[in-house]
Amino acid sequence: MILPDKNIDLRHSLLGFGSLILPELKTMQTVSSLWEKMREEGKIRSYEKFVLTLDFLFAIQLIEYESGLIKLKTK
């Protein structure tokens, strides 16, 4: 589910969902505003997958959570 394989297409993996979320984080956003944007555009249909994707991006240190906002991690 994290990485695509012969049974899981890239667009249904957490890596694929992460590639949809990262461009939206050019500006800092709350979790709820980011979810609304993803849901309205039909990119991620399940809140569970959305949260798992955020967990994955946080675990690989691509995003940060600071003062109630999600932002891209800077080096």
DSSP file (Angstrom, degrees, kcal/mol; ACC not computed):
  #  RESIDUE AA STRUCTURE BP1 BP2  ACC     N-H-->O    O-->H-N    N-H-->O    O-->H-N    TCO  KAPPA ALPHA  PHI   PSI    X-CA   Y-CA   Z-CA
    1    1 A M              0   0    0      0, 0.0    13,-2.5     0, 0.0    14,-0.2   0.000 360.0 360.0 360.0 -28.4    0.0    0.0    0.0
    2    2 A I        +     0   0    0     11,-0.2    13,-2.2    12,-0.2    14,-0.3   0.954 360.0  27.5 -76.2 -51.1    2.9    2.4    0.6
    3    3 A L  S    S-     0   0    0     11,-0.2    -1,-0.1    10,-0.1     5,-0.1  -0.814  91.3-106.2-109.9 150.7    4.8    1.6   -2.6
    4    4 A P        +     0   0    0      0, 0.0     2,-0.2     0, 0.0     5,-0.2  -0.417  45.1 162.6 -70.3 150.8    3.3    0.4   -5.9
    5    5 A D        -     0   0    0      3,-1.7     5,-0.1    -2,-0.1     3,-0.0  -0.755  59.0 -66.1-146.6-163.3    3.8   -3.2   -6.9
    6    6 A K  S    S+     0   0    0     -2,-0.2     3,-0.1     1,-0.2     0, 0.0   0.744 135.3  37.2 -68.1 -19.5    2.3   -5.6   -9.4
    7    7 A N  S    S+     0   0    0      1,-0.2     2,-0.5     2,-0.0    -1,-0.2   0.663 113.5  57.8-102.1 -20.2   -1.0   -5.5   -7.4
    8    8 A I  S    S-     0   0    0     -5,-0.1    -3,-1.7    -3,-0.0    -1,-0.2  -0.952  76.4-140.5-119.1 118.5   -1.1   -1.9   -6.4
    9    9 A D    >   -     0   0    0     -2,-0.5     3,-1.8    -5,-0.2     4,-0.2  -0.371  25.9-112.9 -71.2 153.1   -1.1    0.9   -9.0
   10   10 A L  G >  S+     0   0    0      1,-0.3     3,-1.7     2,-0.2     6,-0.5   0.880 116.3  58.1 -54.6 -41.4    1.0    4.0   -8.3
   11   11 A R  G 3  S+     0   0    0      1,-0.3    -1,-0.3     5,-0.1    -2,-0.0   0.616 107.7  47.7 -69.8 -10.0   -2.2    6.1   -8.1
   12   12 A H  G <  S+     0   0    0     -3,-1.8    -1,-0.3     4,-0.0     2,-0.2   0.261  96.9  90.4-110.2   9.6   -3.5    3.9   -5.3
   13   13 A S  S <> S-     0   0    0     -3,-1.7     4,-2.5    -4,-0.2   -11,-0.2  -0.647  85.0-116.7-102.6 161.4   -0.3    3.9   -3.2
   14   14 A L  H  > S+     0   0    0    -13,-2.5     4,-2.5    -2,-0.2   -12,-0.2   0.848 117.7  56.7 -64.3 -33.0    0.7    6.3   -0.4
   15   15 A L  H  > S+     0   0    0    -13,-2.2     4,-1.5   -14,-0.2    -1,-0.2   0.915 108.7  46.2 -63.0 -42.6    3.6    7.3   -2.5
   16   16 A G  H  > S+     0   0    0     -6,-0.5     4,-0.7   -14,-0.3    -2,-0.2   0.911 112.8  48.7 -66.2 -43.1    1.2    8.3   -5.3
   17   17 A F  H >X S+     0   0    0     -4,-2.5     4,-1.7     1,-0.2     3,-0.8   0.882 107.9  56.3 -64.2 -37.0   -1.1   10.1   -3.0
   18   18 A G  H 3X S+     0   0    0     -4,-2.5     4,-2.5     1,-0.3    -1,-0.2   0.872 101.0  57.1 -61.2 -36.9    1.9   11.9   -1.5
   19   19 A S  H 3< S+     0   0    0     -4,-1.5    -1,-0.3     1,-0.2    -2,-0.2   0.735 108.3  48.0 -67.7 -20.7    2.8   13.2   -5.0
   20   20 A L  H << S+     0   0    0     -3,-0.8     4,-0.4    -4,-0.7    -1,-0.2   0.804 114.1  45.5 -84.5 -32.9   -0.6   14.7   -5.2
   21   21 A I  H >X S+     0   0    0     -4,-1.7     3,-1.2     1,-0.2     4,-0.6   0.897  99.6  66.6 -78.9 -42.0   -0.4   16.4   -1.7
   22   22 A L  G >< S+     0   0    0     -4,-2.5     3,-1.5     1,-0.3    -1,-0.2   0.858  97.1  52.9 -54.8 -43.4    3.1   17.9   -1.9
   23   23 A P  G >4 S+     0   0    0      0, 0.0     3,-0.8     0, 0.0    -1,-0.3   0.812 103.7  59.5 -62.8 -26.0    2.3   20.4   -4.7
   24   24 A E  G X4 S+     0   0    0     -3,-1.2     3,-0.6    -4,-0.4    -2,-0.2   0.635  92.3  70.2 -73.9 -13.2   -0.6   21.7   -2.6
   25   25 A L  G <<  +     0   0    0     -3,-1.5    47,-0.7    -4,-0.6    -1,-0.2   0.054  56.1 111.4 -97.2  26.5    1.8   22.6    0.3
   26   26 A K  G <  S+     0   0    0     -3,-0.8     2,-0.4    45,-0.1    -1,-0.2   0.833  89.7  35.7 -63.4 -30.3    3.5   25.5   -1.5
   27   27 A T  S <  S-     0   0    0     -3,-0.6    -1,-0.1    44,-0.0    43,-0.1  -0.936 106.1 -99.0-118.3 148.1    1.6   27.5    1.2
   28   28 A M        +     0   0    0     -2,-0.4     2,-0.3    41,-0.1    43,-0.2  -0.367  48.6 179.8 -65.1 142.6    1.1   26.3    4.7
   29   29 A Q  B     -A   70   0A   0     41,-1.9    41,-3.7    -4,-0.1     2,-0.1  -0.955  29.5-109.2-141.8 157.9   -2.4   24.8    5.3
   30   30 A T     >  -     0   0    0     -2,-0.3     4,-2.1    39,-0.2     5,-0.2  -0.474  36.3-112.4 -79.3 162.0   -4.5   23.3    8.0
   31   31 A V  H  > S+     0   0    0     37,-0.4     4,-2.5     1,-0.2     5,-0.2   0.920 117.2  50.4 -60.2 -44.2   -5.2   19.6    7.8
   32   32 A S  H  > S+     0   0    0      1,-0.2     4,-2.4     2,-0.2    -1,-0.2   0.889 110.2  48.0 -66.7 -39.2   -8.9   20.3    7.3
   33   33 A S  H  > S+     0   0    0      2,-0.2     4,-1.9     1,-0.2    -1,-0.2   0.893 113.3  48.4 -68.8 -37.5   -8.4   22.8    4.5
   34   34 A L  H  X S+     0   0    0     -4,-2.1     4,-2.3     2,-0.2    -2,-0.2   0.912 111.6  50.2 -66.4 -41.8   -5.9   20.4    2.7
   35   35 A W  H  X S+     0   0    0     -4,-2.5     4,-3.0     1,-0.2     5,-0.2   0.926 108.9  51.8 -61.6 -45.2   -8.4   17.5    3.1
   36   36 A E  H  X S+     0   0    0     -4,-2.4     4,-2.7     1,-0.2     5,-0.2   0.907 110.5  48.8 -58.8 -42.2  -11.2   19.6    1.6
   37   37 A K  H  X S+     0   0    0     -4,-1.9     4,-1.8     2,-0.2     6,-0.2   0.927 114.2  44.8 -64.1 -45.4   -9.1   20.5   -1.4
   38   38 A M  H  <>S+     0   0    0     -4,-2.3     5,-1.6     2,-0.2     6,-0.9   0.898 116.0  47.0 -65.9 -40.7   -8.1   16.9   -2.0
   39   39 A R  H ><5S+     0   0    0     -4,-3.0     3,-0.9     1,-0.2    -2,-0.2   0.918 111.2  50.0 -69.1 -44.3  -11.7   15.6   -1.5
   40   40 A E  H 3<5S+     0   0    0     -4,-2.7    -1,-0.2     1,-0.3    -2,-0.2   0.872 111.6  48.5 -63.6 -37.4  -13.3   18.2   -3.7
   41   41 A E  T 3<5S-     0   0    0     -4,-1.8    -1,-0.3    -5,-0.2    -2,-0.2   0.573 109.0-126.8 -79.8  -7.8  -10.8   17.5   -6.5
   42   42 A G  T < 5S+     0   0    0     -3,-0.9     3,-0.2    -4,-0.5    -3,-0.2   0.649  72.9 125.6  74.4  14.6  -11.5   13.8   -6.2
   43   43 A K  S   <S+     0   0    0     -5,-1.6     2,-0.5     1,-0.3    -4,-0.2   0.918  80.0  20.1 -73.5 -43.3   -7.8   13.1   -5.8
   44   44 A I        -     0   0    0     -6,-0.9    -1,-0.3    -9,-0.1    -2,-0.2  -0.986  65.3-177.8-128.7 120.1   -8.1   11.2   -2.5
   45   45 A R        +     0   0    0     -2,-0.5     2,-0.5    -3,-0.2    -1,-0.1   0.705  63.2  66.1 -92.9 -21.3  -11.5    9.8   -1.6
   46   46 A S     >  -     0   0    0      1,-0.1     4,-1.9     2,-0.0     5,-0.1  -0.887  62.4-153.1-110.9 129.2  -10.8    8.3    1.8
   47   47 A Y  H  > S+     0   0    0     -2,-0.5     4,-2.6     1,-0.2     5,-0.2   0.856  99.6  59.2 -63.9 -33.7   -9.9   10.4    4.8
   48   48 A E  H  > S+     0   0    0      1,-0.2     4,-2.4     2,-0.2    -1,-0.2   0.924 107.1  44.6 -60.8 -45.3   -8.1    7.3    6.2
   49   49 A K  H  > S+     0   0    0      2,-0.2     4,-2.2     1,-0.2    -1,-0.2   0.866 111.3  55.0 -67.3 -35.3   -5.8    7.2    3.1
   50   50 A F  H  X S+     0   0    0     -4,-1.9     4,-2.1     2,-0.2    -2,-0.2   0.940 110.9  43.7 -61.2 -47.9   -5.3   11.0    3.4
   51   51 A V  H  X S+     0   0    0     -4,-2.6     4,-2.6     2,-0.2    -2,-0.2   0.903 112.7  52.1 -66.4 -41.9   -4.2   10.7    7.0
   52   52 A L  H  X S+     0   0    0     -4,-2.4     4,-2.5    -5,-0.2    -1,-0.2   0.882 109.0  51.5 -61.0 -37.5   -2.0    7.7    6.3
   53   53 A T  H  X S+     0   0    0     -4,-2.2     4,-2.7     2,-0.2    -2,-0.2   0.911 109.1  49.2 -66.1 -42.0   -0.3    9.7    3.5
   54   54 A L  H  X S+     0   0    0     -4,-2.1     4,-2.3     2,-0.2    -2,-0.2   0.908 111.3  50.4 -62.7 -40.7    0.3   12.6    5.8
   55   55 A D  H  X S+     0   0    0     -4,-2.6     4,-2.6     2,-0.2    -2,-0.2   0.923 111.2  48.9 -60.2 -44.7    1.9   10.1    8.3
   56   56 A F  H  X S+     0   0    0     -4,-2.5     4,-2.0     2,-0.2    -2,-0.2   0.926 111.6  48.0 -61.7 -46.8    4.0    8.7    5.5
   57   57 A L  H  <>S+     0   0    0     -4,-2.7     5,-2.9     1,-0.2     6,-0.9   0.864 113.7  48.2 -64.4 -35.6    5.2   12.1    4.4
   58   58 A F  H ><5S+     0   0    0     -4,-2.3     3,-1.4     3,-0.2    -1,-0.2   0.904 109.2  53.4 -68.7 -41.6    6.0   13.1    8.0
   59   59 A A  H 3<5S+     0   0    0     -4,-2.6    -2,-0.2     1,-0.3    -1,-0.2   0.847 110.2  46.1 -64.4 -34.9    7.9    9.8    8.6
   60   60 A I  T 3<5S-     0   0    0     -4,-2.0    -1,-0.3    -5,-0.2    -2,-0.2   0.276 117.6-117.0 -93.3  13.0   10.1   10.4    5.6
   61   61 A Q  T < 5S+     0   0    0     -3,-1.4    -3,-0.2    -5,-0.1    -2,-0.1   0.840  78.6 122.7  60.7  43.3   10.6   14.0    6.7
   62   62 A L  S   <S+     0   0    0     -5,-2.9    11,-2.5    -6,-0.1     2,-0.3   0.656  72.2  35.9-100.0 -22.5    9.1   15.8    3.8
   63   63 A I  E     -B   72   0A   0     -6,-0.9     2,-0.3     9,-0.3     9,-0.2  -0.893  64.5-155.4-129.4 160.8    6.5   17.7    5.8
   64   64 A E  E     -B   71   0A   0      7,-2.9     7,-2.3    -2,-0.3     2,-0.5  -0.924  11.8-141.2-129.1 155.6    6.3   19.4    9.3
   65   65 A Y  E     +B   70   0A   0     -2,-0.3     2,-0.4     5,-0.2     5,-0.2  -0.976  32.6 164.2-118.6 115.8    3.4   20.2   11.5
   66   66 A E  E >   -B   69   0A   0      3,-2.9     3,-1.6    -2,-0.5    -2,-0.1  -0.981  62.6 -15.9-141.2 123.8    3.8   23.5   13.3
   67   67 A S  T 3  S-     0   0    0     -2,-0.4    -1,-0.1     1,-0.3     3,-0.1   0.850 127.9 -49.9  53.8  40.2    1.3   25.7   15.1
   68   68 A G  T 3  S+     0   0    0      1,-0.2   -37,-0.4   -38,-0.0     2,-0.4   0.527 118.5 106.8  81.8   5.7   -1.7   23.8   13.6
   69   69 A L  E <   - B   0  66A   0     -3,-1.6    -3,-2.9   -39,-0.1     2,-0.4  -0.920  61.4-139.1-121.8 144.6   -0.3   24.1   10.0
   70   70 A I  E     +AB  29  65A   0    -41,-3.7   -41,-1.9    -2,-0.4     2,-0.3  -0.838  32.7 166.8 -96.7 136.2    1.2   21.6    7.7
   71   71 A K  E     - B   0  64A   0     -7,-2.3    -7,-2.9    -2,-0.4     2,-0.1  -0.978  41.7 -91.8-145.4 159.1    4.2   22.8    5.6
   72   72 A L  E     - B   0  63A   0    -47,-0.7     2,-0.4    -2,-0.3    -9,-0.3  -0.465  48.9-113.1 -66.6 141.3    6.9   21.4    3.5
   73   73 A K        -     0   0    0    -11,-2.5     2,-0.3    -2,-0.1    -1,-0.1  -0.617  29.1-154.3 -80.1 133.0   10.1   20.8    5.5
   74   74 A T              0   0    0     -2,-0.4    -3,-0.0     1,-0.1   -11,-0.0  -0.805 360.0 360.0-105.5 150.8   13.0   23.0    4.6
   75   75 A K              0   0    0     -2,-0.3    -1,-0.1     0, 0.0    -2,-0.0   0.463 360.0 360.0 -84.8 360.0   16.6   21.9    5.2
